[in-house]
């Protein structure tokens, strides 16, 4: 956004210092270098930069003030100050034949990126590019036009800018188990939905008292993810959560895979799965990649959004409400995932290439004849309608607000 610079109300060095220390990001940028040079010249005159008696500390403050509201480096501002003293004026491009690339990405783009990153907790450049692409093409958000065309690498340059850092938030570890039921083998979904991976994430101890447990279920092919929260890991609670969670997947479940943890490998869970004719498998010994998908989701979703701090058992109901009412919908309709394509090399070795980025819902709808795999009460139209109710970033902000309210309610107790 280009707004004419008007800081005539700032007339004293004390106001300059207060402006520099302010954490509020500048809401303007200069339309051209000529206007920026004219403003710098006016600021140097206004504060009498070259007058006798001006101390070194005061001069540093004036230069910092100029740097805050321009894109120029410290060394470039020093050069301009010297030129002003020598010639009495500042003219852009005087006696030079410079050809510069047109500036595409503005501080406003960096601010929009930081706003989205705060809601999404900073996903990869490829995933965020797809989010902005959908915002611009599907939801008609013109403010994301530049970010919809940005290269993945340039995301990280914007994330390193001052504007981004002024608006960005910050972030903040896990444990394991073993036991024996189920067949030791890696599931082979064959590109079809309905093969679920399961794991639990513990929310820390405090003085020997256990915190809540997050139950994480992810479909291997579509990456459709359902989260539940329980106050303790018991056979009964896990069996109940499993029966409930399976109802939230829009497709029929054929397989259930977990590590060797006793919370999933037990009689109650096995009984529920047998009733639903779902095959139960578990990770093979020494094959850590068998359950790699769910382990990565534990870190990139649960830990990233819920943190590592201790949450008491009695807060499980509140967290469950947040998952059910808001978070699960965000994960499946508005959060991008990198979807692998398996390529077979000349030596017969399989390699996964991550070129496509889409939401779990978009991935599900891209499967040929997907209607055959949906539950009877779910249609393609109902999934599309749910996806278009709000844009990706709009819903991410809704989720972020709900999460902040949840954390505020938890901390009050």
MISEBA-624124 format. One record per residue: residue in three letters; x, y, z of N, C-alpha, C in turn. Coordinates in steps of 0.1 Angstrom, whole numbers, plus 5000, padded with zeros to 4 digits. Each point is the difference from the previous one (the first is absolute). Example, Ala and Ser with C-alpha at 12.3 -4.5 7.8 and 13.67 -1.06 7.14 Angstrom:
# MISEBA-624124
ALA513249435078499150125000500950125000
SER499650114993500950115000499250115008
END
This chain:
# MISEBA-624124
UNK500849885000499250125000500950125000
UNK499850104991500750124999499350125006
UNK500550065010499350115006501050115001
UNK499650134997500950115000500550025015
UNK501350015001500750025013499750145006
UNK499550005011499750135007500349985015
UNK501250055004500449995014500450145005
UNK499350104995500250135004499850035015
UNK499249915006499750025014501249965009
UNK501049934994501149965008501150114998
UNK500250085011500850124999501250005010
UNK500049905009501150005010500749875000
UNK501250005005500849885001499449905009
UNK499350055010499349915010498949924993
UNK499350064991499049934992500649904991
UNK501250044994500749914992500449875007
UNK500550015012500449895009498849915003
UNK498850065003498849935003499549924988
UNK500150064988499649934988500949884997
UNK501350025002501049894998499749885009
UNK499750035013499749905010498649934998
UNK499150074992498749954999500049864992
UNK499249915005499949874994499049994988
UNK499350114998499050004989500750014987
UNK499649914991500750004986499550124992
UNK500950064992499650114991499049954990
UNK498950084998498949954991500150074987
UNK501250034995500250074987501349974994
UNK500150034987501349984993500050114989
UNK501250044995500150104991499849954986
UNK499350084991499749964987501249994991
UNK501050085003501250014992501250045008
UNK501249974995501250055007500150155000
UNK499550074990500050145000499350065012
UNK498849945003499250055012500749975013
UNK500749885000500749965012501250105003
UNK500750034989501250095001499550145005
UNK498950054994499450135004499750005015
UNK499449895004499649995015501250005009
UNK501149924996501250005008500650145000
UNK500150074989500550135000499350095009
UNK498649995000499250095009500249975015
UNK500249875003500249965014501450055005
UNK501049994991501350055004500050155003
UNK499250074992499850155002499250035012
UNK498949935002499150025011500749995014
UNK500849905001500749975013501450065001
UNK500450084989501350065000501149915002
UNK500049894992501049905002501550054998
UNK500250094991501450054998500350135007
UNK499150055009500250125008501149975011
UNK500750115003501049995011499349975013
UNK500649925008499549975013499249875001
UNK499649944988499349884999500949885005
UNK499649935010500949905006500049874991
UNK500949915002500149884993498849915003
UNK499650005012498849925005498850044992
UNK499850134999498850064994500049974985
UNK501250004994500149974986499749854997
UNK500449925009499749854999498549985000
UNK499350075009498549995002499350054987
UNK500550104994499450054987500249904989
UNK501249944999500349904990499149875002
UNK499949965013499149895003498550034996
UNK499650125002498650044997499849994985
UNK501050044992499949994985500049854996
UNK500849925006500149864997498749935002
UNK499350045011498849935004498950024989
UNK500050114994498950034990500449994985
UNK501249954998500449974986500649864999
UNK500249964988500649864998501550014999
UNK500650125003501550014997500849955012
UNK501249954997500949945010500750115007
UNK500649965011500750105009501150074992
UNK500849934992501150054992499550104989
UNK498849964994499550094990499550135006
UNK499450005011499550125007501250095004
UNK501149945004501250075003500550074988
UNK500049944988500450054988499250124996
UNK498649995002499150114996500250125009
UNK500349975013500250115009501350084996
UNK501049934996501350074995499750084987
UNK499249944991499750074988499250125002
UNK499050005010499350115004500950125005
UNK500949965008500950105006500950064989
UNK500449924990500950044990499350094989
UNK498849964996499350074989498950085005
UNK499549985012498950085005498649944995
UNK500049904992498849944995500249854997
UNK498949934998500049864997499249984987
UNK500649944990499349974988500349854997
UNK499049934997500149864997500549984985
UNK501049924999500549964987500850114993
UNK500550105007500750124994501349954994
UNK500150024987501249964993500349854999
UNK498949925002500249865000499049944990
UNK500549894994499049924991499849875007
UNK499149995009499849885007498749934995
UNK500049874998498849934996499849905011
UNK498950025007499649915011498849924997
UNK499949885006498849924999498950075007
UNK498850004995498850065007499749925013
UNK499850075010499749945013498649945000
UNK499949875002498749935000499449995014
UNK500849955009499449975013500350115010
UNK498950055006500150125009499949965014
UNK500250095009499849975015498649955003
UNK499150044992498649965002499949854998
UNK500749954990500049854997500749935012
UNK501150055005500649945012499150005012
UNK499250115001499050005011498949904999
UNK499549984987499049904998500549865002
UNK501349984996500649875002500149975015
UNK500550105008500249985014498649975007
UNK499050074995498649985006499549864997
UNK500349954988499649864997500849905007
UNK501450035001500949915007499649995015
UNK499650115006499649995014498849915002
UNK499149994991498849915001500449864997
UNK500949984990500449874995501249945008
UNK500650095008501249965008501249964990
UNK500150084990501249994990500249874994
UNK499249974990500249884992501150024989
UNK500349904992501050014990499650104990
UNK501050054992499750094990499149954989
UNK500149874997499249934990498650005004
UNK499749965013498650005005499450135000
UNK500850105005499450145001499750064986
UNK500849974991499850054986498749954995
UNK499649875003498849944995498850075008
UNK500250035012498950075008499750134993
UNK501150084997499750134994499549994986
UNK500449894993499549984986498549985001
UNK499549925009498649975002499250135004
UNK500750085009499350125005499850094988
UNK500950014991499950094989499149954989
UNK500249874996499349944989498649955003
UNK499849945012498749945004499150105007
UNK500750075010499250085009500050154995
UNK500750034990500050144994500650105009
UNK501049975009500750105008501150064993
UNK499850124994501050074992501250045007
UNK499950025013501250045008501149905000
UNK499649874996501049895000500649984986
UNK499750094991500549974986501549984999
UNK500850095007501449984999500549875006
UNK499449975012500549885008499549874993
UNK499050014991499549884993501049964989
UNK500950104996500949974989501549995005
UNK500250015013501350015006500749874999
UNK501450004998500749875000500149955015
UNK500249875002500149945013501250075008
UNK501150014993501250065006499850145005
UNK499250084992499950145004499150025013
UNK499249905003499350005013501050035012
UNK501149934999501050015011500750135000
UNK500150064989500650145000499050105006
UNK498749984997499050095006499949985015
UNK500249875004500049975015501250065007
UNK501050044992501250055007499950165000
UNK498950054994499950155000499650065013
UNK500350135002499650075012498550005003
UNK499250034989498650005001499449875005
UNK500549894994499649875005500349975014
UNK501250035004500449975014499350095010
UNK499650124996499250085010498649955002
UNK499549924991498649955001499949855003
UNK501249935000500049855002500049965015
UNK499449885002500149955014501249915001
UNK500049925011501149905002499549865005
UNK501049905002499549865004500749925011
UNK499949885003500649925011500249865000
UNK500049475015500949894998499349875001
UNK500149844999499149895001500649875005
UNK499249885003500549885006499349874993
UNK500449875003499449884994499749875009
UNK499549884994499649885008500149874991
UNK499649875006500049884992499249885006
UNK499349914992499249885004499549914989
UNK499349875002499549924989498549984999
UNK498749964981498749984994500250064986
UNK499349964990500150064987501249934992
UNK500050024987501049944991501150104998
UNK501249955001501250094998500250014984
UNK499550114995500350034986499750144996
UNK500650054989499750134996498750004991
UNK499050095003498850004991500450044986
UNK499249944990500250034986498650064995
UNK499750125001498750064996499850004985
UNK501150004992499850004986499450134995
UNK500350115006499450134996498650025003
UNK499449925009498650025003499850045015
UNK499050085003499850055014499449895009
UNK500250015013499449915009501049925008
UNK501350034999501149945008500550095010
UNK499649995012500350105010501249975009
UNK500850105003501149985009499650075013
UNK500449945011499650055014501250025009
UNK500050105009501050015010499550105010
UNK500650005012499650095011501250105003
UNK499650125004501050105004499750045015
UNK501049995008499850045015500450145002
UNK499150085007500250145002500850035013
UNK501049925003500950035011499549975014
UNK501049975009499849985014500350135008
UNK499450025011500350115009500149955014
UNK501249995006500149955014499449865002
UNK500249914989499549875001498649984996
UNK499350114997498649994996499950004984
UNK499349904995499949994985499150104994
UNK500350054988499250094993499049934991
UNK499450074991499049944990500849924990
UNK499249924992500649934989499250034987
UNK500750034989499450024987500049874993
UNK498949964994499949894992500050044985
UNK500949964992500250054987499849894990
UNK499050024990499749904990500250074986
UNK500849944991500250064987499949894989
UNK499250034990499949914988501350024992
UNK500649884996501350004994499950074986
UNK499049984992500050054986499650155000
UNK498850035006499550144999500550095011
UNK500649945010500550085012498950065008
UNK498849954998498850045008500349975015
UNK499950115008500549985014498950035010
UNK499849925010499050025011500849995013
UNK499850115008500650005014498950005011
UNK500349925010499249995012500950035012
UNK499450035011500850025013499449925011
UNK500849935008499549925011500850035012
UNK499449985012500750035013501049895004
UNK499849884994500949895004500049904989
UNK501049924999500149894990499649875007
UNK498749964997499649875005499349924988
UNK499949875002499449924989498650054997
UNK499250035010498650054998499950134993
UNK500850105005500050134994500550004985
UNK501049924998500549994986499049934991
UNK499349905005499049934992498950104996
UNK499650085010498950094998500450114990
UNK501250065002500550104991500149954986
UNK500549884998500249944987498649994993
UNK499049945007498749984994499450144996
UNK500350105008499450144997500850064988
UNK501349995001500850064990499849954986
UNK499849874999499849944987498750054993
UNK499150065007498850064995500350134993
UNK501150065003500350134995500850004987
UNK500449884996500649984986498950004990
UNK500150074989498950004990500049874991
UNK501049915002500149884992500049885009
UNK499849884993499949885008501549965004
UNK500149955012501449965005500249854998
UNK501249974994500349864998501149955008
UNK500950095004501249955008500350105011
UNK500649955011500450085012501449965003
UNK501050095000501449975002500550095011
UNK500849945009500650085011501449945003
UNK500750075010501349945004499649895011
UNK501049965008499749895009499650045014
UNK499650135001499550065013498849935005
UNK500049975013498949935006498650074999
UNK500050134997498850075000499149964987
UNK500749964990499349954988500049854998
UNK501149945005500149854999499449945013
UNK498749995001499349945011498749934996
UNK499449935009498849924997498850094997
UNK499850115007498850084997500150074986
UNK501150054997500250064986499849894989
UNK500649895003499949894990498649954998
UNK499250005011498649964999499250104992
UNK500250135002499350114992500349984986
UNK501349984996500449994986499449874994
UNK499949895007499549884995498550014997
UNK499350085008498650024998499750084987
UNK500950094997499950084988500749944988
UNK500549885002500749934989501250084995
UNK500850065009501150084996501349925004
UNK500949994990501249935003501050085009
UNK500549935010500950075009501549954997
UNK500850104998501549974998500850085009
UNK501349965002500950085008501450004994
UNK500850105004501350024994500949885002
UNK500849974990501049895000501250045009
UNK500649915006501150025008501250064992
UNK500650115004501150064993499650084988
UNK498750014997499650084988499350135005
UNK500850095003499550135006499150084990
UNK500249984987499250074990498649954999
UNK499749885006498649954998499050105005
UNK500350075011499050095005500550155000
UNK500850034990500750134999499050114997
UNK498949974992499050114997499450055013
UNK499549925009499350055012501050065009
UNK501349955001501050075008500350144995
UNK500050024987500350134995498850105003
UNK498849944999498850085003499950045015
UNK500549915009500150035014500850135003
UNK501150014992500850125002499550124992
UNK499649984987499650124992498750055003
UNK499149925007498750055003499750015015
UNK500149885007499750015015501050085007
UNK501349974999501050085008500050144996
UNK499950034987500150144995498850085005
UNK498849945000498950085004499749995015
UNK500249895007499749985014501250025009
UNK501250014994501250025008500549885008
UNK500950035010500649895008499750025015
UNK499350115003499750035014499049905006
UNK500049985013499149915007498650065000
UNK499049914996498650045000499349905009
UNK499450045011499449905010498949914993
UNK499849885006499149914995498650054998
UNK499550085010498750055000499650104989
UNK501050044992499850094989499749924987
UNK500049875001499849924987498750034993
UNK499050025008498650034994500150134992
UNK500650105005500150134993500849984986
UNK501149935001500949984988499249924990
UNK499349905005499149914991499050094992
UNK499450095008499050094993500750094989
UNK501250055003500750074990500449924988
UNK500449885002500349914989498749974992
UNK499049975007498749964993499450114992
UNK499950125007499350114994500850084989
UNK501350005001500850094992501349944993
UNK500849945009501449964996500049894989
UNK499149895002500049904990499650044986
UNK499050105000499650054987501150084994
UNK500750085008501250084995501049904993
UNK500349895007501149914996499649944986
UNK498749974998499649924989499550084988
UNK499650125002499450094989500950124997
UNK500950045009500750124998501549995003
UNK500649895004501449995002500749924989
UNK501050064994500649934989501049895004
UNK500049894992500949895003500849974987
UNK501249965002500849964988499749854997
UNK499549984987499549874996501149934992
UNK500449885003501149944993499549924987
UNK500950004990499849924988501249905000
UNK499649874999501149895000500549984986
UNK501350024999500749984987501049885001
UNK499949914990500949885000501250034991
UNK501249995005501250034993500449884991
UNK501050024992500549894991500449885007
UNK500550025013500549885008498849945007
UNK498850054998498849945007499750065013
UNK500950095005499850065013498950105000
UNK499150005010498950105000500550125008
UNK499650124994500350125007498850095000
UNK499850075011498850095001500550144997
UNK499250074991500350144996498850085005
UNK500350115007498950095005499950124991
UNK499149994990499850124991498750065001
UNK499049925005498650055001499750045015
UNK499350115001499650055014498550034999
UNK499349945009498650025001499449975014
UNK498850035003499449975012499549855000
UNK499849945011499549865000498749984992
UNK499150105001498850004993500250004985
UNK500950094995500350014986500749874995
UNK500849945008500749874997498949894999
UNK499150005009498949905000499250014987
UNK499650124997499250034988500749974987
UNK501450005000500749974988500249854997
UNK499549925009500149854998498949964990
UNK500449924989499049964990498949925007
UNK498750024996498949935005499950005015
UNK500350125006500050015015498749965006
UNK498950024993498749975005499949865006
UNK500749914994499949865005500649985014
UNK500850095004500749985013499450095011
UNK499150094996499450095010498949935008
UNK499850045013498949945008498750044994
UNK498949935003498750024994499550145002
UNK500350065012499450135003500950124996
UNK501149974992500950104995500050014985
UNK499950124994500050014986501150104996
UNK500450004987501050094995499550155002
UNK498850024997499450135001500150065014
UNK499749915010500150055014501450035004
UNK501049934995501450035003500450134994
UNK499650024987500450124994499350125006
UNK498849995004499250115007500750045013
UNK500549905008500750025012501350074998
UNK500749964989501350064997499950154996
UNK498950044993499850134995499350105010
UNK499649955012499350085009500950125005
UNK501349985000500950115004501349974993
UNK500850114997501349984993501049945010
UNK501149954995501049945008500550095012
UNK500450124996500550095010498950055010
UNK498850024995498950045008499849905011
UNK500049874996499749895010501249985009
UNK501250024995501249995008499950115011
UNK499650124997499850105010499049975010
UNK498849944996499049965009500549895009
UNK500849904995500649905008500950065010
UNK500850094996501150065008499350085012
UNK498950074997499350075011499449905010
UNK499449894995499449905008501149945009
UNK501249984994501149945008500550095011
UNK500150134997500450105010499050005011
UNK498749994997498950005011500249875008
UNK500249894994500249875007501250015009
UNK501250054996501150025008499850095012
UNK499250114997499750105011499149935010
UNK499149924996499149935010500849905008
UNK500949934993500849905007500950075011
UNK500650114996501050075009499350065012
UNK498750034999499250065011499849905011
UNK499949874996499649905010501249965009
END
